Amino acid sequence: MVSNPMQRKSRNAFLLGIIVTLIIAGAIIALLLVQLKQRDDKIKAEQAAKVKVYTLSTNVKAGQVITQDMFTEQEVNRYTIPNNALETPSDISTWGLQTKEGEYVYTDRYGLLYLYRDSEDKPADNIIEVIKNTGDTIEDSKGNKIANGELYVDVEGTIEKVTSNSSNMQTDEAGQFFVDTQGKDKITRVYQEELTYQFYVYKIDTSTVNTSGSQTRIKEYIDIQEVPMIARVNMNANTIVTPELVVRSSENITDDTREEEYNMLVLPIDLMTGDYVDIRFMTPTGQNFIVVSKAKVEVPMNNDGTYVSDTIKVNLREDEILSMSSAIVEAYGLNGSKLYVTKYTDPAMQEAATPTYVPNAAVTSQIQSNPNIVEVAKEELKVRYSEASKKVRNDYLQQYINGVDSNEYNTNIQEGMNEDIGTSLTTRKKYLDSLNY
């Protein structure tokens, strides 16, 4: 049957519509398949990028001590967190490590502990450790790829690839290393024995040098203690903590640290346990000396739960205890002088002030001859008792003391020792009483 032109035109239009519809449908399906693949790839990438990190489980105030039980584990994208984010709660303890001499122990990008030594009294170990890459591919300073399992060194942040047949690389039971003859590396690695948990560093044993120039390392044990970490700023729950957000407490517990009680100090009205303070000595002529700096205060309590208004407890080293003894005697001997306490307004951000009070010669002699004082305390006091400090004392404080009648001076001391001046601080007592209702 012969169709007319109108029927033919209508049929062609219908077929064309079907073809166009199929093409559009195919394009839409292809686009959907591409989007689905992209979504799947994105999900896979996100899953692959997820890492476990520990965040704060509670709000923390600046100055508050941070402990391991304040953290909870969360899964986040590795590209959204800092490289030095807290990976385990125990890292907080690692961040707070320091030697008994006050040297900070740091953690590098590989999770290894080290000391930074660049002074004559604390020189670096002159050892450059060879590191085996056990993670993702990294690049050296020249852009060369260092794959998983390959060796490299990291000197002051500069990464260099090394080969296992390097002529000047040495090997011992502890691993592979180079001797740093040019003194470029200030890093001294810190290790810990698995059985004894003792910390140690290596040093080059110069007695083992032979004709080939090879040397061996020997262990040197060091005393390391954990110092509390405190928040540098206010932090909310779910905060990812990094070393920049915390600071080591200024409390350094040495072998000669003792808890001391004082009830002759003029105290701030709102002083409470946990505050950090300076103990200062003001003379009648206006001289003002820092006797003890940044000490953490404990306000004792009575048996009935009320606060003791006139007494504080502080942990002090032997040299600080003797400095306080000297300042107490001199403050009582000078009418119009006082020993008082000032609070740090932001202890997490503020560094400890430098003590400026110099004990008298008799007390200083006792400190220098006292075997209970650790060496670091002796050195600190020796610095404080410099020629410049002695001149300030002789020109001002000692000159004023010498001008006081000796009988009057001794009488003032006796009377002052017997007087409980803390009970006169009625304003502080009222404040503390108000906290107990």
C-alpha positions as CSV (number, residue, x, y, z in Angstrom):
1,M,0.0,0.0,0.0
2,V,1.4,3.3,-1.1
3,S,1.6,5.9,1.7
4,N,1.0,9.5,1.0
5,P,3.7,12.1,1.7
6,M,1.9,13.2,4.9
7,Q,2.0,9.7,6.4
8,R,5.6,9.3,5.4
9,K,6.5,12.5,7.0
10,S,4.7,11.6,10.2
11,R,6.3,8.2,10.4
12,N,9.8,9.6,9.9
13,A,9.2,12.2,12.6
14,F,8.1,9.4,15.0
15,L,11.2,7.3,14.2
16,L,13.4,10.3,14.6
17,G,11.8,11.1,18.0
18,I,12.4,7.5,19.1
19,I,16.1,7.7,18.0
20,V,16.6,11.1,19.8
21,T,14.9,9.8,22.9
22,L,17.1,6.7,22.9
23,I,20.2,8.9,22.4
24,I,19.2,11.2,25.3
25,A,18.3,8.2,27.5
26,G,21.7,6.7,26.7
27,A,23.5,9.9,27.5
28,I,21.6,10.2,30.8
29,I,22.4,6.6,31.7
30,A,26.1,7.2,30.8
31,L,26.1,10.3,32.9
32,L,24.5,8.5,35.8
33,L,27.0,5.7,35.5
34,V,29.9,8.2,35.4
35,Q,28.5,10.0,38.5
36,L,28.0,6.7,40.3
37,K,31.6,5.7,39.6
38,Q,32.8,9.1,40.7
39,R,30.8,8.7,43.9
40,D,32.1,5.2,44.5
41,D,35.6,6.4,43.9
42,K,35.1,9.3,46.2
43,I,33.7,7.0,48.9
44,K,36.7,4.7,48.5
45,A,39.1,7.6,48.6
46,E,37.5,8.9,51.7
47,Q,37.6,5.5,53.4
48,A,41.2,5.1,52.4
49,A,42.0,8.6,53.8
50,K,40.3,8.0,57.1
51,V,42.6,7.8,60.1
52,K,41.9,7.4,63.8
53,V,42.8,10.4,65.9
54,Y,42.2,11.3,69.5
55,T,40.2,14.4,70.4
56,L,39.2,16.0,73.7
57,S,36.1,14.5,75.2
58,T,35.5,17.5,77.5
59,N,36.0,21.3,77.5
60,V,39.3,22.3,78.9
61,K,40.3,25.7,80.3
62,A,43.7,27.4,79.8
63,G,46.1,26.4,82.5
64,Q,44.3,23.1,83.2
65,V,46.4,19.9,83.4
66,I,45.6,17.6,80.5
67,T,45.5,13.9,81.2
68,Q,45.1,10.8,79.1
69,D,41.5,10.1,80.3
70,M,40.3,13.4,78.7
71,F,40.5,11.9,75.1
72,T,38.2,9.9,72.9
73,E,38.9,8.2,69.6
74,Q,37.4,9.5,66.4
75,E,37.8,8.7,62.7
76,V,38.5,11.6,60.4
77,N,40.0,12.4,57.0
78,R,43.8,12.5,57.3
79,Y,44.0,15.5,55.0
80,T,41.9,17.7,57.4
81,I,44.1,17.3,60.5
82,P,47.6,18.6,61.3
83,N,50.6,16.2,60.8
84,N,51.4,16.4,64.5
85,A,47.9,15.7,65.8
86,L,47.5,13.5,68.9
87,E,47.5,9.9,67.6
88,T,47.3,8.2,71.0
89,P,46.5,9.6,74.5
90,S,49.9,8.4,75.7
91,D,51.5,11.0,73.3
92,I,50.6,13.6,76.0
93,S,53.0,11.9,78.3
94,T,55.7,11.9,75.5
95,W,55.2,15.6,75.0
96,G,55.9,16.2,78.7
97,L,59.2,14.4,78.9
98,Q,62.3,16.3,80.0
99,T,65.7,15.5,81.6
100,K,66.3,16.3,85.2
101,E,68.5,19.1,84.0
102,G,65.5,20.7,82.3
103,E,66.3,19.7,78.7
104,Y,63.1,19.2,76.7
105,V,62.6,15.8,75.0
106,Y,61.0,16.3,71.5
107,T,59.2,13.9,69.2
108,D,60.1,14.1,65.5
109,R,58.0,13.3,62.4
110,Y,58.9,9.6,62.7
111,G,57.7,9.3,66.3
112,L,61.3,9.1,67.6
113,L,62.4,11.0,70.7
114,Y,65.4,13.4,70.6
115,L,67.2,16.1,72.4
116,Y,68.3,19.3,70.7
117,R,71.8,20.1,71.8
118,D,73.9,22.9,70.4
119,S,75.9,24.3,73.4
120,E,79.4,23.6,74.7
121,D,78.1,22.1,78.0
122,K,75.5,20.0,76.1
123,P,77.1,19.1,72.7
124,A,75.3,17.0,70.1
125,D,76.3,13.3,69.8
126,N,77.9,13.7,66.3
127,I,75.8,10.7,65.2
128,I,73.5,10.8,62.2
129,E,71.1,7.9,62.3
130,V,70.1,6.1,59.1
131,I,66.3,5.7,58.8
132,K,64.5,3.1,56.8
133,N,61.3,4.4,55.2
134,T,58.4,2.3,56.4
135,G,55.6,4.5,55.1
136,D,54.5,6.3,52.0
137,T,57.0,7.4,49.3
138,I,58.8,10.6,50.3
139,E,61.2,12.9,48.4
140,D,64.7,14.0,49.4
141,S,65.9,17.6,49.1
142,K,66.7,17.1,45.4
143,G,63.3,15.6,44.5
144,N,64.4,12.0,44.4
145,K,61.8,9.4,45.4
146,I,62.5,7.4,48.5
147,A,60.3,4.3,48.4
148,N,59.1,2.1,51.2
149,G,62.1,0.1,52.5
150,E,64.8,2.4,51.3
151,L,67.3,4.3,53.5
152,Y,67.7,8.0,54.1
153,V,69.1,10.5,56.7
154,D,67.4,13.6,58.1
155,V,69.8,16.3,59.1
156,E,68.0,19.3,60.6
157,G,65.0,18.7,58.4
158,T,67.0,18.0,55.2
159,I,66.3,14.6,53.8
160,E,69.0,12.8,51.8
161,K,68.7,9.3,50.3
162,V,71.5,6.8,51.0
163,T,72.4,3.4,49.7
164,S,73.3,0.3,51.7
165,N,76.8,0.3,50.3
166,S,77.8,3.8,51.3
167,S,81.4,3.7,52.2
168,N,81.3,5.9,55.3
169,M,78.1,4.3,56.8
170,Q,78.8,2.2,59.8
171,T,76.7,-0.6,61.4
172,D,76.4,-1.9,65.0
173,E,73.8,-3.8,67.0
174,A,71.7,-0.7,67.3
175,G,71.5,0.0,63.5
176,Q,73.3,2.0,60.9
177,F,74.7,5.5,61.3
178,F,77.2,8.1,60.0
179,V,79.7,10.0,62.1
180,D,78.9,13.7,61.8
181,T,82.5,15.1,61.4
182,Q,81.2,18.6,60.4
183,G,78.9,19.0,63.3
184,K,75.8,19.8,61.1
185,D,73.3,17.6,63.1
186,K,72.3,19.0,66.5
187,I,69.9,16.1,67.1
188,T,70.7,13.6,69.8
189,R,68.3,10.6,69.6
190,V,66.8,9.2,72.8
191,Y,66.2,5.5,73.2
192,Q,64.5,3.4,75.9
193,E,65.3,-0.2,76.9
194,E,62.4,-2.6,76.6
195,L,63.3,-4.5,79.7
196,T,64.4,-1.8,82.1
197,Y,62.5,1.1,80.6
198,Q,65.7,3.2,81.2
199,F,66.4,6.0,78.7
200,Y,69.7,6.4,77.1
201,V,71.6,8.2,74.3
202,Y,74.5,7.1,72.2
203,K,77.9,8.8,72.0
204,I,80.9,8.0,69.9
205,D,83.5,5.9,71.7
206,T,86.7,7.7,70.6
207,S,88.9,4.9,72.0
208,T,87.7,2.5,69.3
209,V,89.1,4.4,66.4
210,N,91.1,2.0,64.1
211,T,93.1,2.4,60.9
212,S,89.9,2.2,58.8
213,G,88.5,5.1,60.7
214,S,85.4,3.2,61.9
215,Q,84.0,4.0,65.3
216,T,81.5,2.4,67.7
217,R,78.7,3.9,69.8
218,I,78.3,3.3,73.5
219,K,75.2,3.9,75.6
220,E,75.0,6.8,78.1
221,Y,72.0,6.5,80.4
222,I,70.1,9.7,81.2
223,D,67.4,10.5,83.8
224,I,64.1,11.6,82.2
225,Q,61.0,12.6,84.0
226,E,57.4,13.3,83.0
227,V,56.2,16.9,83.5
228,P,52.5,17.6,83.5
229,M,51.1,19.1,80.3
230,I,48.7,22.1,80.7
231,A,46.4,23.7,78.1
232,R,47.8,26.8,76.6
233,V,44.4,28.1,75.5
234,N,40.7,27.3,76.2
235,M,39.7,24.2,74.1
236,N,36.2,22.8,73.5
237,A,35.3,19.1,73.3
238,N,36.2,17.4,70.0
239,T,39.3,19.6,69.6
240,I,42.2,17.9,67.8
241,V,45.2,18.5,70.1
242,T,48.6,19.4,68.8
243,P,51.8,20.3,70.7
244,E,51.2,23.9,70.0
245,L,48.0,23.9,72.1
246,V,49.7,22.6,75.2
247,V,52.7,23.6,77.3
248,R,54.9,21.9,79.8
249,S,54.2,22.8,83.4
250,S,56.9,24.9,85.0
251,E,57.0,22.4,87.9
252,N,60.2,20.5,87.6
253,I,60.4,17.9,90.4
254,T,64.1,17.3,91.2
255,D,65.6,15.0,93.9
256,D,65.8,17.9,96.4
257,T,62.2,19.2,95.9
258,R,60.2,19.4,99.1
259,E,56.7,20.6,100.0
260,E,56.9,23.7,102.2
261,E,54.2,25.6,104.1
262,Y,54.3,29.3,104.7
263,N,51.9,31.4,106.8
264,M,53.7,34.7,106.9
265,L,53.0,35.8,103.4
266,V,50.5,38.4,102.3
267,L,48.2,36.5,100.0
268,P,45.8,37.7,97.2
269,I,42.2,37.6,98.3
270,D,41.1,35.1,95.7
271,L,44.2,32.8,95.7
272,M,43.2,29.2,95.3
273,T,44.7,25.8,94.8
274,G,46.2,25.4,91.3
275,D,47.2,29.1,90.9
276,Y,50.7,29.9,89.9
277,V,52.5,32.7,91.8
278,D,55.7,34.6,92.4
279,I,56.8,35.2,96.0
280,R,58.2,38.7,96.2
281,F,60.1,40.7,98.8
282,M,59.5,44.5,99.1
283,T,61.7,46.7,101.2
284,P,60.7,49.9,103.0
285,T,62.6,51.9,100.4
286,G,60.6,50.4,97.5
287,Q,63.1,47.8,96.2
288,N,61.1,44.8,95.0
289,F,62.7,41.4,94.5
290,I,61.4,38.0,93.2
291,V,62.4,35.3,95.7
292,V,60.6,32.4,94.0
293,S,59.0,32.4,90.6
294,K,56.0,30.5,89.2
295,A,55.3,28.2,92.0
296,K,52.1,26.2,92.0
297,V,50.0,26.8,95.1
298,E,48.0,24.4,97.2
299,V,45.6,26.0,99.8
300,P,45.2,23.5,102.6
301,M,41.9,22.7,104.2
302,N,40.8,22.1,107.8
303,N,39.3,18.9,109.1
304,D,35.8,20.4,108.7
305,G,36.3,21.1,105.0
306,T,37.0,24.9,105.4
307,Y,40.0,26.5,103.8
308,V,43.0,27.7,105.9
309,S,43.1,31.4,105.1
310,D,46.7,32.2,106.1
311,T,48.7,29.3,104.8
312,I,49.9,28.0,101.4
313,K,51.8,24.9,100.3
314,V,54.4,25.0,97.5
315,N,57.0,22.6,96.1
316,L,60.4,24.2,96.2
317,R,64.0,23.1,95.5
318,E,66.6,23.2,98.2
319,D,68.1,26.5,96.9
320,E,64.6,28.1,96.8
321,I,63.9,26.9,100.4
322,L,67.1,28.5,101.6
323,S,66.4,31.7,99.6
324,M,63.0,31.9,101.3
325,S,64.6,31.4,104.7
326,S,67.0,34.3,104.0
327,A,64.2,36.5,102.7
328,I,62.0,35.7,105.7
329,V,64.7,36.7,108.2
330,E,65.5,39.9,106.4
331,A,61.8,40.8,105.9
332,Y,61.2,40.5,109.6
333,G,64.3,42.5,110.4
334,L,63.1,45.5,108.3
335,N,60.1,47.3,109.6
336,G,57.9,48.3,106.7
337,S,59.0,45.4,104.4
338,K,56.8,42.5,103.4
339,L,56.8,39.1,101.7
340,Y,53.8,38.8,99.4
341,V,52.4,36.7,96.7
342,T,51.3,37.7,93.1
343,K,49.3,35.6,90.8
344,Y,50.0,34.9,87.1
345,T,47.1,36.1,85.1
346,D,47.6,33.5,82.3
347,P,50.0,30.9,83.5
348,A,49.7,28.8,80.4
349,M,51.1,31.6,78.2
350,Q,53.4,33.4,80.6
351,E,56.9,32.2,81.2
352,A,58.3,32.0,84.7
353,A,59.9,35.3,85.8
354,T,63.6,35.4,86.6
355,P,64.3,35.4,90.4
356,T,66.0,38.7,91.4
357,Y,66.5,38.2,95.1
358,V,70.0,37.2,96.2
359,P,70.4,35.5,99.6
360,N,72.9,37.0,102.0
361,A,76.5,35.6,101.9
362,A,76.0,33.3,104.8
363,V,73.0,31.6,103.2
364,T,74.7,31.4,99.9
365,S,77.7,29.7,101.5
366,Q,75.4,27.2,103.0
367,I,73.8,26.5,99.6
368,Q,77.1,26.0,97.9
369,S,78.2,23.5,100.6
370,N,75.0,21.7,101.0
371,P,75.2,18.2,99.5
372,N,71.4,17.9,99.1
373,I,71.3,20.4,96.3
374,V,71.4,19.0,92.8
375,E,74.0,20.4,90.5
376,V,71.5,22.2,88.3
377,A,70.3,24.2,91.3
378,K,73.8,25.1,92.2
379,E,74.4,26.4,88.7
380,E,71.2,28.4,88.7
381,L,72.0,30.1,92.0
382,K,75.6,30.8,90.9
383,V,74.2,32.7,87.9
384,R,71.8,34.6,90.1
385,Y,74.7,35.4,92.5
386,S,76.7,37.2,89.7
387,E,78.9,40.2,90.3
388,A,76.1,42.4,89.0
389,S,73.6,40.9,91.4
390,K,76.0,41.3,94.4
391,K,76.5,44.9,93.5
392,V,72.8,45.6,93.4
393,R,72.5,43.9,96.8
394,N,75.4,45.8,98.4
395,D,74.4,49.1,96.9
396,Y,70.8,48.9,98.1
397,L,69.5,46.1,100.2
398,Q,72.6,45.3,102.3
399,Q,73.4,49.0,102.7
400,Y,69.9,49.6,104.2
401,I,70.2,46.6,106.5
402,N,73.6,47.8,107.7
403,G,72.0,51.1,108.6
404,V,69.6,49.5,111.0
405,D,70.6,49.3,114.7
406,S,71.6,45.7,115.3
407,N,69.6,45.4,118.5
408,E,66.5,46.7,116.8
409,Y,67.1,44.4,113.8
410,N,67.4,41.3,116.1
411,T,64.4,42.4,118.1
412,N,62.3,42.9,115.0
413,I,63.3,39.4,113.8
414,Q,62.3,37.8,117.2
415,E,59.0,39.6,117.3
416,G,58.2,38.9,113.7
417,M,58.9,35.2,114.1
418,N,56.5,35.0,117.0
419,E,53.7,36.9,115.4
420,D,51.2,35.1,113.3
421,I,50.7,37.9,110.7
422,G,48.5,35.7,108.6
423,T,45.6,35.9,111.0
424,S,45.4,39.7,110.3
425,L,44.3,39.0,106.7
426,T,40.6,39.1,107.6
427,T,39.5,39.9,104.1
428,R,41.0,36.8,102.7
429,K,39.4,34.7,105.5
430,K,36.0,36.1,104.8
431,Y,36.5,35.3,101.1
432,L,37.4,31.7,101.8
433,D,34.6,31.3,104.3
434,S,32.2,32.4,101.6
435,L,33.2,29.5,99.5
436,N,32.3,27.0,102.1
437,Y,28.6,27.9,102.6
